[in-house]
Amino acid sequence: MESIISALVAGGLTLIGTVLTVSSGQKKTEQKLQTAQAVTDCKIDELTREVRLHNNFAQRVPVIEEQVKVINHRIADLEGGK
């Protein structure tokens, strides 16, 4: 009878230790995932900002090119009038 009680106590303590270890590991893993997700979100926000800046620049280049053409034409007209 004593051996059964000893086995049950040992098994119970082993079970408690295992549950505590798994629970602790799970909490650490969740914290690491949250940190990684926060870093990923920050990087995505920064990339989105850079893409918006690039898109704005890409939209403005044709306008600038047209303005340069107009300026060059005006200069040519002024030079031809002298």
ChimeraX attribute file (.defattr): number of C-alpha atoms within 10 A of each C-alpha:
attribute: neighborCount
match mode: 1-to-1
recipient: residues
	/A:1	6
	/A:2	7
	/A:3	8
	/A:4	9
	/A:5	10
	/A:6	11
	/A:7	12
	/A:8	12
	/A:9	12
	/A:10	12
	/A:11	12
	/A:12	12
	/A:13	12
	/A:14	12
	/A:15	12
	/A:16	11
	/A:17	12
	/A:18	12
	/A:19	12
	/A:20	12
	/A:21	11
	/A:22	11
	/A:23	12
	/A:24	12
	/A:25	12
	/A:26	12
	/A:27	11
	/A:28	12
	/A:29	12
	/A:30	12
	/A:31	12
	/A:32	12
	/A:33	12
	/A:34	12
	/A:35	12
	/A:36	12
	/A:37	12
	/A:38	12
	/A:39	12
	/A:40	12
	/A:41	12
	/A:42	12
	/A:43	12
	/A:44	12
	/A:45	12
	/A:46	12
	/A:47	12
	/A:48	12
	/A:49	12
	/A:50	12
	/A:51	12
	/A:52	12
	/A:53	12
	/A:54	12
	/A:55	11
	/A:56	11
	/A:57	11
	/A:58	11
	/A:59	11
	/A:60	11
	/A:61	11
	/A:62	11
	/A:63	11
	/A:64	11
	/A:65	11
	/A:66	11
	/A:67	12
	/A:68	12
	/A:69	12
	/A:70	12
	/A:71	12
	/A:72	12
	/A:73	12
	/A:74	12
	/A:75	12
	/A:76	11
	/A:77	11
	/A:78	10
	/A:79	9
	/A:80	8
	/A:81	7
	/A:82	5
